[in-house]
Amino acid sequence: MCGRALIRGARLASLVMDLLLLFVGLIKVVFGGLVAALGIWLALRGLSRILGANPAEELRQGNVAACLVHAASLVSLGLLVQHAVQATSDALDLTVQNSTLQLLVVGRLVAVAVLHVGLSLGVGVTVLGTGVLLFDRMTPGIDELAEVRKGNVAAALILSAILLVLALLTAPGLQAALNGLIPFPQLPAGTLRAPA
């Protein structure tokens, strides 16, 4: 009789853990989706102000050049912000696995995650905006942004490459600078954690 009770207890514990992991996974999906939606909104809004173009109008008119630049800005911002989502996800995993869930710990993690993502988005939009402005200043006598608005795909390709390179090269620095904000839980002595 005792053996059956232990088996039922183990099955119940396994079911509870599976449900907890499902719940944590759903939280990660919702968090990532919200960050993506906010990032898309900020990237399109910020770049449209710099370019002096409306992404929806450019799409309607079939301006491939402007849409290419908008697409590159979205990918670039995603590259810059992905570490914020990953760091929050890692901190959530460690919190769930290594401590009892306390409302204060969860609240602190949520507050810091929002701050971390907000700073990542702000820095990302600033880096990309600066890249666009630098691109415009690189070749005196040519208004590259006007060329993109006119549909010049060559100018759009160069600007898109600049945005992607800026994102790829600044993302590690942004990650290192902001990782100190995430409240990783204290791990038990002797537990190894991979360096960030």
Secondary structure, 3 states (H helix, E strand, C coil): CHHHHHHHHHHHHHHHHHHHHHHHHHHHHHHHHHHHHHHHHHHHHHHHHHHCCCHHHHHHHCCHHHHHHHHHHHHHHHHHHHHHHHHHHHHHHHHHHHCCCCHHHHHHHHHHHHHHHHHHHHHHHHHHHHHHHHHHHHCCCCCHHHHHHHCCHHHHHHHHHHHHHHHHHHHHHHHHHHHHHCCCCCCCCCCCCCCC
